Amino acid sequence: MSLHYVALGDSTTVGVGDPMNGSTTDLAGAGACSGEGWRGWAALLADSLGSSHRVTFANFATSGATAPIVAADQLPSTGTGPIDLASLIVGVNDAMRSGFDAVQIHDSLLYCAEQLTARGALLLTVRFHDHGQVFGLPSWLRRPLWHRIEQVNAIYDELYARYGGIRLDLADYPEVYQRDFWSIDRLHPGERGHRHLARAFADALAGRGLPIANPPALDCAGQPPTRWADAAWLLREGAPWLGRRAGDLAPWAARMALSQLRPPPADVRIPTSS
């Protein structure tokens, strides 16, 4: 059986966090990488599918991608022919930017889903977890980020209701909130996280009746970051990154907090003529 699998999305689907060389701490240049040197969950899944099928796999994901970028740039690159599987996982970058636009995200994702399923694709999507909990963000910044993530999740709910496919709810997987699931930056899965994502999708596909002789292995070649590596990365990269993201989210977070502190408006009574 032949399978054509295309992957669309951001740096997680590029494979950032799961380097070919086995390093667990070097994410330098990840924001600009084109996929060279990274493996990741999508490639692991494709390799696993290849144990039972003739697979053609094309990964169009790009680091830093937002939903509009996927619709405008990645989707046209997939061509016009039939597709059997298509992963569509994007939205976290949208949620972390000051120009967050839920309507634009909605229209972009549903357009992609419509176009891909029209070509025969079974969609692979997710519902996102609470990134703020993984990052350890302060509550004043975590709440607005989670509010945005929930808006993105609601769009994926609609997409799933319309087009079906396979959807992983990442919050249902306890390992997502464990440190060794993540790479040094806690934004991208590490090798263990990528392997778990690939295995979860493979198990779901097998449950749909797609035979997979060798599901993705969960054993890792590398080791998760040490506490020392965590601390060093936080000082060198993490604090500046948090500052940039806070610059995007802080004004909106402050307005949101103030609106929650204000008392509700008093009832306005319209006078009636006697």
Secondary structure, DSSP 8 states (H G I E B T S, - for coil): -EEEEEEEESHHHHTTTSBTT--SS--TTGGG--STTB-HHHHHHHHHHTTTSEEEEEE---TT--HHHIIIIIHHHT-SS--SEEEEE--HHHHTSTT--HHHHHHHHHHHHHHHHHTT-EEEEEE---HHHHHT--HHHHHHHHHHHHHHHHHHHHHHHHH--EEEEGGG-GGGGSGGGB-TTSSSB-HHHHHHHHHHHHHHHHHTT---SS------SS----HHHHHHHIIIIIHHHHHHHHHHHHHHHHHHHHHHHS------------
